[in-house]
């Protein structure tokens, strides 16, 4: 029974995984650079240490036992964790370590995406060894993940205020209603009246839209989408009307794929915020550094008060 893992055990485990990857002992010879008899001996030694058989080998070929399959998964996880441990240990001298989970709403304009990339570039110039993880989620999901510690920072539209979360204004964005080529309103786009537009099928966001969003009858909300790309696809189908950030929508307009319905009447401005968990934010130096870089790139006052 393998109770304490020693250096010898790790070597034997690596030999075993090489056998599994090569699908047999003889095929593993070239990869390991040792004789077939030595490999067989080491495999047998590992099985004795474990107290069970890992594989069937012989004339019928190589096949893992049920316990061998389970052990293979555990062994891969062990070696992966050891590698990650080694990397983390090498970087302990860095000022900022760990990981930073950032949530995005999924439809930043090209210019805002560029600015966010500059935040990352600025952060990477610090004395750090932080793993950055970016996720796309709806505002409701982001808030829940922040509260449960699965996100460190989120960027998006947040129409409500949740206790224990801190909201900071990041930027303002103009949303405009569009139709796709082939839609019944495409030829008269630019001067479509509100009373006409609400009678057609619309795509709505999967979360509560701002009050300034056109009030479309519920029966005419025929599709929902949580990110910009999905909204654009539905609008381009010519079957749905929908709102997109103006900077994004105009790219499709220039390609002849969309037209704005009536920018003067069917538009609204929304504010994007950064959100953090106010209970835990001060314990995370990497998060604080990333927030400083956000404020610097987006030209926000470093002392800007947080909104409750």
C-alpha positions in Angstrom: 0.0 0.0 0.0 1.4 3.4 -1.0 1.2 5.6 2.1 4.1 8.0 1.7 5.2 9.1 -1.8 9.0 9.0 -2.1 11.3 10.1 -5.0 11.5 6.5 -6.1 7.7 6.3 -6.3 7.6 9.5 -8.5 10.1 7.9 -10.9 8.1 4.7 -11.0 4.9 6.7 -11.7 6.5 8.6 -14.5 7.6 5.3 -16.0 4.1 3.9 -15.7 2.6 7.0 -17.4 5.1 6.6 -20.2 3.9 3.1 -20.7 0.3 4.2 -20.8 1.1 7.0 -23.3 3.0 4.5 -25.5 0.3 1.9 -25.1 2.7 -0.8 -24.0 6.0 -1.7 -22.5 7.9 -2.4 -25.7 6.6 0.8 -27.3 7.8 2.8 -24.2 11.4 1.6 -24.6 12.5 4.3 -27.0 10.7 7.0 -25.0 12.3 6.0 -21.7 15.7 5.0 -23.1 15.9 1.9 -21.0 15.4 -1.8 -21.7 12.1 -3.6 -21.8 13.1 -5.9 -18.8 14.0 -2.8 -16.7 10.6 -1.2 -17.5 8.8 -4.4 -16.6 10.7 -4.6 -13.3 9.9 -1.0 -12.4 6.2 -1.5 -13.3 6.1 -4.6 -11.1 7.7 -2.7 -8.3 5.1 0.0 -8.5 2.3 -2.5 -8.4 3.8 -4.1 -5.3 4.0 -0.7 -3.7 0.4 0.0 -4.5 -0.9 -3.4 -3.6 -2.9 -3.9 -6.9 -2.4 -4.7 -10.5 -2.3 -1.7 -12.9 -2.5 -3.4 -16.3 -2.7 -6.6 -18.2 0.2 -7.2 -20.5 1.1 -10.2 -22.6 0.1 -11.8 -25.9 -3.3 -10.3 -25.7 -1.7 -6.8 -25.6 -1.6 -4.0 -23.1 -4.8 -3.0 -21.2 -5.3 -1.0 -18.1 -7.3 -2.6 -15.2 -10.2 -0.6 -13.7 -7.9 0.5 -10.8 -5.2 1.2 -13.3 -7.4 3.7 -15.2 -8.3 5.4 -11.9 -4.7 5.5 -10.9 -3.6 7.0 -14.2 -5.9 9.9 -13.7 -4.7 10.4 -10.1 -1.0 10.1 -11.2 -1.5 12.7 -13.9 -3.1 15.1 -11.4 -0.3 14.5 -9.0 2.5 15.3 -11.5 0.5 18.4 -12.7 0.2 19.7 -9.2 3.9 19.1 -8.6 4.8 21.1 -11.7 2.5 23.9 -10.6 4.0 23.8 -7.2 7.5 24.1 -8.7 6.5 27.1 -10.8 4.8 28.9 -7.9 7.8 28.2 -5.7 10.2 29.7 -8.3 8.1 32.9 -8.3 7.7 33.4 -4.5 10.2 36.1 -4.6 7.9 38.1 -6.9 6.0 40.9 -5.2 2.6 39.9 -6.8 1.7 36.2 -7.0 -1.3 33.9 -7.3 -4.1 34.4 -9.8 -6.6 37.0 -10.7 -10.1 36.1 -12.1 -11.7 38.9 -14.2 -15.2 38.8 -15.4 -16.4 40.6 -18.6 -19.8 41.2 -19.9 -18.8 40.1 -23.4 -19.4 43.1 -25.6 -16.8 45.8 -25.1 -16.2 48.0 -28.2 -13.0 47.6 -30.1 -11.5 50.8 -28.6 -12.5 49.7 -25.0 -11.1 46.2 -25.6 -7.9 47.9 -26.8 -7.7 50.0 -23.6 -8.3 46.8 -21.5 -5.4 45.1 -23.3 -3.2 48.1 -22.3 -4.3 47.5 -18.7 -3.0 43.9 -19.0 0.3 45.2 -20.6 0.8 47.7 -17.8 0.1 45.0 -15.2 2.5 42.6 -16.8 5.3 45.1 -16.4 5.0 44.9 -12.6 7.1 42.6 -10.5 4.6 39.8 -10.7 3.9 36.2 -11.4 0.1 36.2 -11.5 -2.1 33.9 -13.7 -4.8 36.0 -15.3 -8.1 34.3 -16.0 -10.8 36.1 -18.1 -14.4 34.9 -18.1 -17.5 36.0 -20.0 -20.7 36.1 -17.9 -23.9 38.1 -17.5 -24.0 40.8 -14.8 -26.1 38.6 -12.5 -23.6 35.8 -12.8 -20.7 38.1 -12.2 -22.2 39.5 -9.0 -22.8 36.0 -7.7 -19.3 34.9 -8.5 -17.8 38.0 -6.8 -19.8 37.2 -3.7 -18.6 33.6 -3.6 -15.0 34.5 -4.4 -14.9 32.9 -7.8 -14.2 36.3 -9.4 -11.9 39.1 -8.1 -13.1 41.8 -10.4 -15.9 42.2 -12.9 -16.6 44.7 -15.7 -20.0 45.3 -17.1 -23.5 46.9 -16.8 -24.9 46.6 -13.3 -28.4 48.1 -12.9 -28.8 47.2 -9.2 -26.5 47.5 -6.2 -25.7 44.4 -4.2 -24.5 44.7 -0.6 -20.8 43.8 0.0 -19.9 44.7 -3.6 -18.2 47.9 -4.6 -19.1 49.6 -7.9 -16.8 52.1 -9.7 -17.7 54.0 -12.9 -15.4 52.9 -15.7 -16.9 54.3 -18.9 -20.1 55.3 -20.7 -21.3 53.6 -23.9 -24.0 54.5 -26.4 -26.4 51.7 -27.5 -28.3 52.0 -30.8 -31.1 49.8 -32.3 -30.2 48.0 -35.5 -31.8 45.8 -38.2 -30.1 43.4 -40.5 -30.0 43.4 -44.3 -33.1 41.6 -45.5 -35.3 42.8 -42.7 -38.6 44.5 -43.6 -37.4 47.8 -42.1 -34.0 47.8 -43.7 -34.8 50.1 -46.6 -36.4 52.7 -44.4 -33.8 52.4 -41.7 -32.7 55.7 -40.2 -36.2 57.1 -40.0 -38.2 54.2 -38.5 -40.8 55.3 -36.0 -40.8 53.7 -32.5 -44.5 52.6 -32.9 -43.5 50.7 -36.0 -40.4 49.1 -34.6 -42.0 47.6 -31.5 -44.3 45.5 -33.7 -41.4 43.4 -35.0 -39.4 40.6 -33.4 -36.6 41.7 -31.1 -33.6 40.2 -29.4 -33.2 41.1 -25.8 -30.3 40.7 -23.4 -30.6 37.9 -20.9 -30.7 40.3 -18.1 -32.8 43.3 -17.2 -32.2 46.2 -19.7 -31.9 49.8 -18.6 -35.1 51.8 -18.4 -34.1 53.9 -21.5 -34.2 50.7 -23.6 -37.1 50.7 -26.0 -40.2 49.2 -24.3 -41.0 46.3 -26.6 -44.1 44.2 -25.9 -43.1 40.9 -24.2 -44.6 38.8 -27.0 -42.3 40.5 -29.5 -39.1 39.4 -27.5 -38.4 36.4 -29.7 -34.8 35.8 -28.7 -32.3 36.5 -25.9 -28.6 36.8 -25.9 -26.0 37.6 -23.2 -23.2 38.9 -25.4 -22.6 41.3 -28.3 -21.6 38.6 -30.8 -24.8 36.7 -30.2 -26.9 39.8 -30.6 -25.1 40.7 -33.8 -25.8 37.2 -35.3 -29.5 37.5 -34.5 -29.8 41.0 -35.9 -27.8 40.0 -39.1 -30.3 37.2 -39.7 -32.8 39.9 -40.8 -35.3 38.3 -38.4 -34.7 40.3 -35.2 -34.1 43.9 -34.2 -31.7 44.6 -31.4 -29.4 47.1 -29.6 -25.6 47.1 -30.0 -22.9 49.4 -28.8 -22.8 52.1 -31.5 -19.1 51.7 -32.2 -19.7 48.0 -32.8 -22.9 48.4 -34.8 -21.3 50.9 -37.2 -18.7 48.3 -38.2 -21.5 46.2 -39.5 -23.2 49.2 -41.1 -20.0 49.9 -43.1 -20.1 46.3 -44.4 -23.7 46.8 -45.5 -24.9 44.1 -43.1 -26.9 46.4 -40.7 -28.6 49.8 -40.5 -29.5 51.8 -37.5 -33.3 52.1 -37.1 -33.5 55.7 -35.9 -30.4 56.8 -33.9 -32.2 59.9 -32.7 -35.1 58.1 -31.1 -33.9 54.6 -30.4 -30.7 54.8 -28.4 -29.6 55.0 -24.8 -26.4 55.5 -22.8 -25.2 53.0 -20.3 -22.4 53.1 -17.8 -20.0 50.3 -17.3 -18.6 49.7 -13.9 -15.8 47.7 -12.3 -17.0 45.7 -9.4 -15.1 44.0 -6.6 -16.0 42.3 -3.3 -15.6 45.1 -0.7 -15.1 42.5 2.0 -12.0 40.9 0.5 -10.5 43.4 -2.0 -8.0 44.9 0.5 -6.5 41.4 1.1 -5.4 40.9 -2.5 -2.4 42.9 -3.6 -2.7 41.7 -7.2 -6.3 42.9 -7.4 -5.3 46.3 -6.0 -2.5 46.6 -8.6 -4.8 45.7 -11.4 -7.4 48.3 -10.3 -4.6 51.0 -10.2 -3.7 50.1 -13.8 -7.4 50.2 -14.8 -7.7 53.7 -13.4 -4.5 54.8 -15.1 -5.4 53.5 -18.6 -9.0 54.6 -18.5 -8.0 58.1 -17.0 -10.0 57.6 -13.8 -9.1 59.6 -10.7 -7.1 57.3 -8.3 -9.2 58.7 -5.5 -12.6 58.4 -7.2 -15.2 57.5 -4.6 -16.9 54.2 -4.9 -20.6 54.0 -5.6 -22.8 52.0 -3.2 
